[in-house]
Amino acid sequence: MTQQSRNEQTLRALYRNFNENNLDGAMALLTEDYEGVEVPTGEVVHGPAGWRRRQELNRAPMPDARVEIVNLIMCGDIAVAEVVNEGTHTAPFPLPNGDIHPPTGNRIRGLSCELYCFRDGRIANGKLYYDFLTVATQLGLPL
């Protein structure tokens, strides 16, 4: 098996662990110096523990959150994934400005493009690009 194939397996395992709410399993796939950036908000997380805190915050308003790969392009130690993020908004949703949006019961569905770099078979960094306007509309936020 090539390193590129192992990297693909690692990324697929990351999404599978997220979908199964196995954050410990997902954290094991990250390097100790992992850095992740959510581009729309500018938030940066460091290390597996930082990644976990971000995922716990992401999952809290939508406990049934799931990610599905639509397209995946691998090139050596780089992966680009187009994914669908879905969940039901059943708990308060923290907004980037610090406000809290109450639960709506709405089904939220949004696309994102995620860029990952691998080192020694683990994920060393990630950049997530997503359309917050679509999510805001589905949440019923005033625009």
N, C-alpha and C positions, 0 to 999 in steps of 0.2 A: 504494500500500500504506500502511496506517495504521501509526502508531507501535506500537500494540498488536500488530498482526500481525508487525512486525519483532521486537518483544520475544518473542513466541511462537517465532519462528524461532531467536532467540538461545538460548532455553532448550532447545529441542529439539536444537540444535547442541551445547550443553553436555553433555547426556546422550549424544548420539551419539559425541562425542569421548571421553567417559569409557569407553563401551563398546568403543571402538577402541583404548583405552589411549593416546590422543593427548592427553596432558596439556598440551603446549605449545599445541595448538589450543584447548583449553578455557580456558587461562589468558588467551588473547587476548580472550575474551568477558567478562572481569571488569574492573571499574574498578581503577585503581591503588590506591584507598583501600578496596577491597572489605573487608567484614567478614562473617565467617560464624560462626554459633553452632550447635553440636550441643547441643541443649537437654538431653537425658538426662544428658550428662556435664558440661555447663557449659563445655566447651572452646570457646575463641574463637580464630579465625584471622584474620590481617590480611594483606591484599594478595594478589595472585596467587601469590606464592612461598609464603605461608602456606597457601593453599588447596592448592597442589601437594603440600607436605609431608604434609598431612592425607590427601590422596587416595592418596599412596604408602603411607602407613601402613595405610589402609583396604584397599588392594588386596593388600598383601604376604601376609596369611594366606589370601587367596582370589584368586589371580591370574586366575581366569576370571570374576571379578565382573562382573555386568551389572545395568543399571537399565532398567526398562520403565515407561513412563507408563501408568497405569490411568485416571486422570482428570486433566484440566487445566482450570483456570478462570483466565481472563485478565480483568483489570479495569484498563485503562489501563496504568500502570507497575508493576502488582502482578500476580504469578502465584502460584497455589496448585496444587501438583502432588501427587497421590497416586501413589506409585510402589512397585513391587515391586523389592526388591534381592535378588539371588541370587548364589550362588557356592559353590564346594567348598572346604572348610576343609583345605588341604593344607600349611600352614606355621604356625609358632607364632603365636598370637593374643594380642596385648597387651591386658590387661584394664584398666579404668579405675583400679583400685587399684594398678597397677604389676606385678601378677603376670603370668606368661606361661602361656597354656594350650597344651599340645602339640597338634599336628595330629590330627584325628579322621577325616578323609576324609568327614565328614558333608556333605550338601548343606544349605546354609543358605538360608532364604527368609524375608524379613520385609517388612512394609509400612512405609512412612514417609510423612509429610506434610511437604512442603517449601514454604516461603514465600519468595518472591524479590521484591526491589524493583529496578527498572531506572532507570538514568539515562543519557540520551543513547545509548540502544540497547545499553547494556552492563549487566551484573549488578553492582549496587552493594552489595547485602547479601543474605544468606540465613539462614534459621533452619530447622534440620532437627529434626523431631520423629519419633522412632521408638520401637518397642517392644523395648527391650533384653531384657526377660524372655523373649520368644519366641526371640530369638537365643541367649540363654544356655541355654535348654532344648535347643535344637537342637545346641548345642556340647557338651552333656552336663555343664554346670557344676553344681556342688552349689548348691542354692537354700536 
